[in-house]
Amino acid sequence: MKLPAVFDRYRSDIYAELKSALAEQPASGEPMYDMLRYHLGWEDEQGKPLPGSAGKALRPTLCLLACEATAGDFRKALPAAAALELVHNFSLIHDDIQDNDRERRHRPTVWVVWGVPQAINAGNAMHLVATLALFRLVDREVRADKVLRAQRLLEQSCLTMIEGQYLDLSFESRLDIGESDYLQMIEQKTGALMACSLELGAMLGSDDDLVVQSFRDFGRNLGMAFQVKDDFLGIWGDQQETGKPMGSDIRRGKKSFPVVFALDKAQGEARKSLTNVYRNKSIDETGAIAVMDVLDSLDTRAKVQNKAEQYRDEALAALDKMALSPWARRNLEEVAHFSVARGY
């Protein structure tokens, strides 16, 4: 399934706002900002410009869509959209260090190129540039009380996201993770910033608290659907679309939703086989095949897809609580359906 057309609607404006936010930083720190621009896909390792930008820009797109759906114009929310994208990318730089990931989007990660200490600096800088970008809402004539509310919402969501990352890392050494534990973790790690994206956009476009809450509910469930589908693709995704071989999450020893589901449901020899594999620090081909066999025996592929679709349906239900224009409803529905039908 192709990326919904609404992503193209805002792409150039998001890119311009991000470029402008980074251009405001002092020239004395230019080499450090090269790391940020490299991670964002704007430059190569030598600081030479690259065409276009990397990533879907999912969170800023959702923010602008919510603002336009409620106010009829998205431009006032551009600083918030840029801040969301920068916060998301700060988390990715640090995640790559914590997960020891050497590649992202088919390029070496920041820590591989510049080392762990400088990559930590790059992630911290990205977070602070996000905060400064958000303050540009004042230039869009957003009321001071709303700017303060937006800052609090973004930082609280960022903290919740980090709490989710803490839980995710803590799960690596455990075999007693239940389905509810995992879903709580991804609600924090992924759902919080996705919910924030929709809430921020709606808050900047409307003063109706019920509308803002409905957009938040839509975003939370959309985030859950996206993450469960990501976990699906991490095991059963097509390498040509995902850029990763089938079963890559298993070989990395990642306890994603399919594995957690299997650990929760498997019994007897099947559970013994799973626990034996995940007690090892590294998983070889034999171990990966054993895990896939257990997943197949429990019909895990269908169960995981169904769970993603359940969250999609809950997101769609949140839209029914609002009086939306046909244009806004259609685009929000397209994003919701994309979340579970995509192959990348």
SEDORO-19331 format. One record per residue (C-alpha): chain; x, y, z; residue in one letter. Coordinates in steps of 0.1 Angstrom, whole numbers, padded with zeros to 4 digits. Layout:
<segus>
{'A',{X,Y,Z},'A'},
...
</segus>
This chain:
<segus>
{'A',{0000,0000,0000},'M'},
{'A',{0013,0034,-0010},'K'},
{'A',{0018,0063,0014},'L'},
{'A',{-0014,0083,0016},'P'},
{'A',{-0015,0114,-0005},'A'},
{'A',{-0018,0137,0025},'V'},
{'A',{0019,0130,0033},'F'},
{'A',{0028,0148,0000},'D'},
{'A',{0005,0177,0009},'R'},
{'A',{0027,0189,0038},'Y'},
{'A',{0061,0174,0030},'R'},
{'A',{0077,0206,0015},'S'},
{'A',{0064,0228,0043},'D'},
{'A',{0077,0204,0070},'I'},
{'A',{0111,0202,0053},'Y'},
{'A',{0113,0240,0051},'A'},
{'A',{0104,0245,0087},'E'},
{'A',{0129,0219,0099},'L'},
{'A',{0157,0235,0078},'K'},
{'A',{0148,0269,0092},'S'},
{'A',{0148,0257,0128},'A'},
{'A',{0183,0242,0124},'L'},
{'A',{0195,0273,0105},'A'},
{'A',{0188,0294,0136},'E'},
{'A',{0215,0276,0156},'Q'},
{'A',{0249,0293,0160},'P'},
{'A',{0276,0288,0134},'A'},
{'A',{0301,0279,0161},'S'},
{'A',{0283,0246,0165},'G'},
{'A',{0282,0238,0128},'E'},
{'A',{0301,0205,0129},'P'},
{'A',{0277,0192,0156},'M'},
{'A',{0247,0202,0135},'Y'},
{'A',{0262,0183,0106},'D'},
{'A',{0255,0151,0127},'M'},
{'A',{0219,0161,0130},'L'},
{'A',{0216,0169,0093},'R'},
{'A',{0233,0136,0085},'Y'},
{'A',{0208,0116,0106},'H'},
{'A',{0179,0135,0090},'L'},
{'A',{0191,0124,0056},'G'},
{'A',{0201,0159,0044},'W'},
{'A',{0238,0154,0042},'E'},
{'A',{0264,0126,0037},'D'},
{'A',{0292,0118,0061},'E'},
{'A',{0314,0146,0047},'Q'},
{'A',{0286,0172,0051},'G'},
{'A',{0277,0174,0014},'K'},
{'A',{0240,0180,0007},'P'},
{'A',{0218,0152,-0004},'L'},
{'A',{0185,0156,-0023},'P'},
{'A',{0153,0152,-0004},'G'},
{'A',{0149,0139,0032},'S'},
{'A',{0145,0105,0048},'A'},
{'A',{0116,0090,0066},'G'},
{'A',{0078,0093,0064},'K'},
{'A',{0075,0124,0086},'A'},
{'A',{0045,0106,0101},'L'},
{'A',{0042,0126,0133},'R'},
{'A',{0044,0161,0118},'P'},
{'A',{0020,0151,0091},'T'},
{'A',{-0005,0140,0117},'L'},
{'A',{-0001,0172,0136},'C'},
{'A',{-0007,0194,0105},'L'},
{'A',{-0037,0172,0094},'L'},
{'A',{-0053,0176,0128},'A'},
{'A',{-0048,0214,0128},'C'},
{'A',{-0062,0217,0093},'E'},
{'A',{-0091,0195,0101},'A'},
{'A',{-0101,0217,0130},'T'},
{'A',{-0090,0252,0118},'A'},
{'A',{-0090,0250,0080},'G'},
{'A',{-0054,0260,0079},'D'},
{'A',{-0023,0240,0090},'F'},
{'A',{0004,0267,0088},'R'},
{'A',{0002,0279,0124},'K'},
{'A',{0011,0244,0136},'A'},
{'A',{0043,0241,0115},'L'},
{'A',{0066,0249,0145},'P'},
{'A',{0049,0221,0165},'A'},
{'A',{0052,0197,0135},'A'},
{'A',{0090,0204,0132},'A'},
{'A',{0094,0199,0170},'A'},
{'A',{0077,0165,0169},'L'},
{'A',{0099,0153,0141},'E'},
{'A',{0130,0165,0159},'L'},
{'A',{0119,0148,0192},'V'},
{'A',{0112,0116,0173},'H'},
{'A',{0147,0117,0157},'N'},
{'A',{0164,0125,0190},'F'},
{'A',{0149,0092,0203},'S'},
{'A',{0161,0073,0172},'L'},
{'A',{0197,0085,0176},'I'},
{'A',{0197,0073,0212},'H'},
{'A',{0178,0041,0204},'D'},
{'A',{0205,0032,0178},'D'},
{'A',{0231,0034,0205},'I'},
{'A',{0212,0014,0230},'Q'},
{'A',{0202,-0013,0205},'D'},
{'A',{0237,-0014,0190},'N'},
{'A',{0221,-0008,0155},'D'},
{'A',{0247,-0001,0129},'R'},
{'A',{0224,0010,0101},'E'},
{'A',{0193,0031,0097},'R'},
{'A',{0177,0037,0063},'R'},
{'A',{0205,0018,0046},'H'},
{'A',{0232,0041,0060},'R'},
{'A',{0256,0039,0090},'P'},
{'A',{0240,0052,0122},'T'},
{'A',{0253,0084,0138},'V'},
{'A',{0272,0065,0166},'W'},
{'A',{0290,0043,0140},'V'},
{'A',{0302,0074,0121},'V'},
{'A',{0311,0097,0150},'W'},
{'A',{0313,0074,0180},'G'},
{'A',{0289,0070,0210},'V'},
{'A',{0299,0101,0230},'P'},
{'A',{0293,0124,0200},'Q'},
{'A',{0261,0106,0191},'A'},
{'A',{0248,0112,0226},'I'},
{'A',{0256,0149,0221},'N'},
{'A',{0237,0148,0188},'A'},
{'A',{0206,0133,0203},'G'},
{'A',{0206,0158,0232},'N'},
{'A',{0211,0187,0208},'A'},
{'A',{0182,0174,0186},'M'},
{'A',{0159,0174,0216},'H'},
{'A',{0168,0209,0226},'L'},
{'A',{0165,0222,0190},'V'},
{'A',{0130,0207,0191},'A'},
{'A',{0121,0228,0222},'T'},
{'A',{0134,0259,0205},'L'},
{'A',{0115,0251,0173},'A'},
{'A',{0083,0248,0193},'L'},
{'A',{0087,0283,0206},'F'},
{'A',{0085,0296,0170},'R'},
{'A',{0047,0292,0176},'L'},
{'A',{0049,0327,0189},'V'},
{'A',{0059,0339,0154},'D'},
{'A',{0027,0323,0141},'R'},
{'A',{0007,0345,0166},'E'},
{'A',{-0003,0315,0188},'V'},
{'A',{-0014,0327,0222},'R'},
{'A',{0012,0325,0250},'A'},
{'A',{-0010,0302,0271},'D'},
{'A',{-0013,0278,0242},'K'},
{'A',{0025,0278,0236},'V'},
{'A',{0031,0270,0272},'L'},
{'A',{0005,0242,0271},'R'},
{'A',{0020,0229,0239},'A'},
{'A',{0055,0228,0255},'Q'},
{'A',{0042,0210,0285},'R'},
{'A',{0024,0184,0264},'L'},
{'A',{0054,0177,0242},'L'},
{'A',{0078,0174,0271},'E'},
{'A',{0055,0151,0291},'Q'},
{'A',{0050,0129,0260},'S'},
{'A',{0087,0128,0255},'C'},
{'A',{0092,0117,0291},'L'},
{'A',{0065,0090,0287},'T'},
{'A',{0083,0078,0255},'M'},
{'A',{0116,0075,0275},'I'},
{'A',{0098,0055,0302},'E'},
{'A',{0086,0032,0275},'G'},
{'A',{0121,0028,0262},'Q'},
{'A',{0133,0020,0297},'Y'},
{'A',{0107,-0008,0299},'L'},
{'A',{0116,-0021,0265},'D'},
{'A',{0153,-0024,0275},'L'},
{'A',{0143,-0041,0308},'S'},
{'A',{0124,-0067,0289},'F'},
{'A',{0155,-0079,0271},'E'},
{'A',{0167,-0100,0301},'S'},
{'A',{0132,-0113,0310},'R'},
{'A',{0111,-0142,0299},'L'},
{'A',{0081,-0135,0320},'D'},
{'A',{0067,-0107,0299},'I'},
{'A',{0029,-0109,0293},'G'},
{'A',{0009,-0095,0265},'E'},
{'A',{-0005,-0067,0288},'S'},
{'A',{0031,-0058,0299},'D'},
{'A',{0042,-0054,0263},'Y'},
{'A',{0011,-0034,0252},'L'},
{'A',{0016,-0010,0281},'Q'},
{'A',{0052,-0005,0270},'M'},
{'A',{0044,0003,0234},'I'},
{'A',{0016,0026,0245},'E'},
{'A',{0043,0046,0263},'Q'},
{'A',{0071,0042,0238},'K'},
{'A',{0051,0047,0206},'T'},
{'A',{0016,0057,0215},'G'},
{'A',{0025,0087,0236},'A'},
{'A',{0042,0107,0209},'L'},
{'A',{0017,0097,0182},'M'},
{'A',{-0012,0108,0205},'A'},
{'A',{0007,0140,0212},'C'},
{'A',{0010,0147,0175},'S'},
{'A',{-0027,0147,0169},'L'},
{'A',{-0035,0164,0202},'E'},
{'A',{-0010,0192,0195},'L'},
{'A',{-0025,0198,0160},'G'},
{'A',{-0060,0198,0173},'A'},
{'A',{-0052,0220,0203},'M'},
{'A',{-0036,0246,0180},'L'},
{'A',{-0067,0245,0157},'G'},
{'A',{-0095,0243,0183},'S'},
{'A',{-0105,0254,0218},'D'},
{'A',{-0130,0225,0221},'D'},
{'A',{-0115,0201,0247},'D'},
{'A',{-0138,0173,0236},'L'},
{'A',{-0125,0176,0200},'V'},
{'A',{-0089,0177,0213},'V'},
{'A',{-0094,0146,0234},'Q'},
{'A',{-0110,0127,0205},'S'},
{'A',{-0079,0135,0183},'F'},
{'A',{-0057,0123,0212},'R'},
{'A',{-0077,0090,0214},'D'},
{'A',{-0073,0086,0176},'F'},
{'A',{-0036,0092,0179},'G'},
{'A',{-0030,0068,0208},'R'},
{'A',{-0048,0039,0190},'N'},
{'A',{-0031,0048,0157},'L'},
{'A',{0003,0046,0174},'G'},
{'A',{-0006,0012,0189},'M'},
{'A',{-0016,-0001,0154},'A'},
{'A',{0016,0013,0138},'F'},
{'A',{0038,-0004,0164},'Q'},
{'A',{0021,-0038,0163},'V'},
{'A',{0023,-0037,0125},'K'},
{'A',{0060,-0027,0128},'D'},
{'A',{0065,-0058,0149},'D'},
{'A',{0047,-0079,0123},'F'},
{'A',{0070,-0066,0096},'L'},
{'A',{0100,-0072,0117},'G'},
{'A',{0094,-0109,0114},'I'},
{'A',{0072,-0114,0083},'W'},
{'A',{0080,-0083,0062},'G'},
{'A',{0092,-0085,0026},'D'},
{'A',{0129,-0077,0025},'Q'},
{'A',{0125,-0056,-0007},'Q'},
{'A',{0101,-0033,0011},'E'},
{'A',{0115,-0032,0046},'T'},
{'A',{0152,-0034,0038},'G'},
{'A',{0155,-0062,0064},'K'},
{'A',{0156,-0099,0059},'P'},
{'A',{0125,-0119,0070},'M'},
{'A',{0128,-0128,0107},'G'},
{'A',{0154,-0100,0114},'S'},
{'A',{0138,-0092,0148},'D'},
{'A',{0141,-0128,0158},'I'},
{'A',{0178,-0130,0149},'R'},
{'A',{0184,-0098,0170},'R'},
{'A',{0168,-0114,0200},'G'},
{'A',{0141,-0087,0201},'K'},
{'A',{0110,-0096,0221},'K'},
{'A',{0085,-0079,0199},'S'},
{'A',{0048,-0085,0201},'F'},
{'A',{0047,-0118,0181},'P'},
{'A',{0074,-0133,0205},'V'},
{'A',{0057,-0120,0236},'V'},
{'A',{0024,-0134,0224},'F'},
{'A',{0040,-0168,0218},'A'},
{'A',{0057,-0167,0252},'L'},
{'A',{0023,-0159,0268},'D'},
{'A',{0004,-0187,0249},'K'},
{'A',{0029,-0215,0242},'A'},
{'A',{0028,-0245,0265},'Q'},
{'A',{0048,-0277,0269},'G'},
{'A',{0076,-0283,0244},'E'},
{'A',{0067,-0252,0224},'A'},
{'A',{0073,-0229,0254},'R'},
{'A',{0104,-0249,0263},'K'},
{'A',{0118,-0244,0228},'S'},
{'A',{0112,-0206,0229},'L'},
{'A',{0127,-0201,0264},'T'},
{'A',{0158,-0221,0254},'N'},
{'A',{0164,-0199,0224},'V'},
{'A',{0158,-0166,0242},'Y'},
{'A',{0181,-0175,0270},'R'},
{'A',{0210,-0173,0246},'N'},
{'A',{0228,-0139,0240},'K'},
{'A',{0227,-0145,0203},'S'},
{'A',{0203,-0164,0181},'I'},
{'A',{0217,-0185,0152},'D'},
{'A',{0198,-0197,0122},'E'},
{'A',{0187,-0229,0140},'T'},
{'A',{0173,-0209,0168},'G'},
{'A',{0155,-0186,0145},'A'},
{'A',{0139,-0215,0127},'I'},
{'A',{0128,-0230,0160},'A'},
{'A',{0111,-0197,0170},'V'},
{'A',{0094,-0194,0136},'M'},
{'A',{0080,-0230,0140},'D'},
{'A',{0065,-0221,0173},'V'},
{'A',{0050,-0189,0159},'L'},
{'A',{0035,-0208,0130},'D'},
{'A',{0020,-0234,0154},'S'},
{'A',{0002,-0207,0173},'L'},
{'A',{-0011,-0189,0142},'D'},
{'A',{0008,-0159,0155},'T'},
{'A',{0010,-0141,0122},'R'},
{'A',{-0028,-0138,0119},'A'},
{'A',{-0032,-0130,0156},'K'},
{'A',{-0007,-0101,0154},'V'},
{'A',{-0024,-0087,0122},'Q'},
{'A',{-0058,-0089,0139},'N'},
{'A',{-0045,-0070,0170},'K'},
{'A',{-0032,-0042,0147},'A'},
{'A',{-0066,-0040,0130},'E'},
{'A',{-0083,-0039,0164},'Q'},
{'A',{-0064,-0008,0173},'Y'},
{'A',{-0071,0007,0138},'R'},
{'A',{-0108,0002,0144},'D'},
{'A',{-0106,0019,0178},'E'},
{'A',{-0088,0048,0162},'A'},
{'A',{-0116,0050,0136},'L'},
{'A',{-0142,0049,0163},'A'},
{'A',{-0127,0081,0178},'A'},
{'A',{-0134,0099,0146},'L'},
{'A',{-0171,0091,0149},'D'},
{'A',{-0172,0114,0180},'K'},
{'A',{-0164,0145,0159},'M'},
{'A',{-0181,0166,0132},'A'},
{'A',{-0154,0165,0105},'L'},
{'A',{-0154,0177,0070},'S'},
{'A',{-0155,0149,0043},'P'},
{'A',{-0119,0159,0033},'W'},
{'A',{-0106,0156,0069},'A'},
{'A',{-0124,0123,0076},'R'},
{'A',{-0112,0107,0044},'R'},
{'A',{-0076,0116,0050},'N'},
{'A',{-0076,0105,0086},'L'},
{'A',{-0092,0072,0076},'E'},
{'A',{-0066,0067,0049},'E'},
{'A',{-0038,0071,0074},'V'},
{'A',{-0056,0046,0098},'A'},
{'A',{-0059,0020,0071},'H'},
{'A',{-0024,0025,0059},'F'},
{'A',{-0011,0018,0094},'S'},
{'A',{-0021,-0018,0092},'V'},
{'A',{-0020,-0025,0054},'A'},
{'A',{0015,-0012,0047},'R'},
{'A',{0045,-0033,0038},'G'},
{'A',{0072,-0010,0052},'Y'},
</segus>
